[in-house]
Amino acid sequence: MKLNIKAARQRSQRRGLTFNEEKYIKRYKATLPILLWYIIVILFAKISPGFIPEIVILLIFLILTIKGLNDYFGWVKIKNTD
């Protein structure tokens, strides 16, 4: 992740834009699980077609999308009661 942040910072400096590291990390953490899920689904489709029912694929995609949006926008926050 540090290499991605460094590359993004350099890209934004070349373009003359300001770089917000916190926003970049949020966006990266929100999209990474969805991309990994797509890779897993593609691998399972190649190895054994029909192994995972379509409704399960869509349900997990929906859950990961909602989780990613929540991580990015911070709608639901869990607070420690300690």
HELIX and SHEET records of a PDB file:
HELIX    1   1 LYS A    2  ARG A   15  1                                  14    
HELIX    2   2 GLU A   21  ILE A   47  1                                  27    
HELIX    3   3 GLU A   54  PHE A   73  1                                  20    
END                                                                             
